[in-house]
Amino acid sequence: MQIGYHLSSEELTPSQMLAAARAAENAGFAFITVSDHYHPWTHRQGQSPFVWGVIGGIAAVTERIDVGTAVTCPTVRIHPAVIAQAAATAAVMLPGRFFLGVGTGEALNEHILGDRWPSSGVRREMLEEAIEVIRLLWQGGSQSHFGRHYTVEQAAIFTLPAAPPPIVVSGFGDHSIDLAARVGDGYFTTAPDAEAVGRYRAGGGTGPCYSKLDVAVAESAGAARRLALRTWPRTQRCDGSQPQPHQQPEPPPTA
């Protein structure tokens, strides 16, 4: 098992994220993941820098630690051909230590251009085709794709890494887990979930599995709880449950 450090772009400025990435490498963490949002989950979180700019900065301030997106949606807000170029550039700047995490996205971020928000089944179709487009373009040379959801005409990515980075697929329901097992080089889930990992393995998935555990660090347990509820009121707990809707964040601690 390896332990990584997640950079929450929803609550950190770009400068804070670069400092945290450097500190995570110096502390011995195995990898860094970076969220890719247009909006934070709540206004209190207050940030949402562009993930690809941040990753370029991380490449400049680190030397050894692996870096990946957790996760990018390459289907609605950004065309997969553009994600293919962005991820290829990141992989060149982070040779041998970049991985592309992808998922079907949330309306919170993907609605901004006014496009229709498809059903979950259609979004899975779009993600599978997007992964196909990305891998096609990573082959190099002039490539075209005329699919159900995406068109690419004579596109060539000239700046390519020596080997394509792994694509790690996020999934929370059975159909999404099966998709990750079928087309992904690894599997992402947001909390430790042995049943989900078991389904991924049973479906033929052989890549690494990533899960996330949110923690709050403060001077006391009470202050940590207040911090967690104030900043991440809807985060999933380590037992897989979520706070109930009637639970409101406690007042912040006073000086």
Secondary structure, 3 states (H helix, E strand, C coil): CCCCEEECCCCCCHHHHHHHHHHHHHHCCCEEEECCCCCCCCCCCCCCCCHHHHHHHHHHHCCCCEEEECCECCCCCCCHHHHHHHHHHHHHHCCCCEEEEECCCCHHHHHHHCCCCCCHHHHHHHHHHHHHHHHHHHCCCCEEEECCCCEEEEECCCCCCCCCCCEEEECCCHHHHHHHHHHCCEEECCCCCHHHHHHHHHCCCCCCEECCCCCCCCCCHHHHHHHHHHHCCCCCCCCCCCCCCCCCCCCCCCC
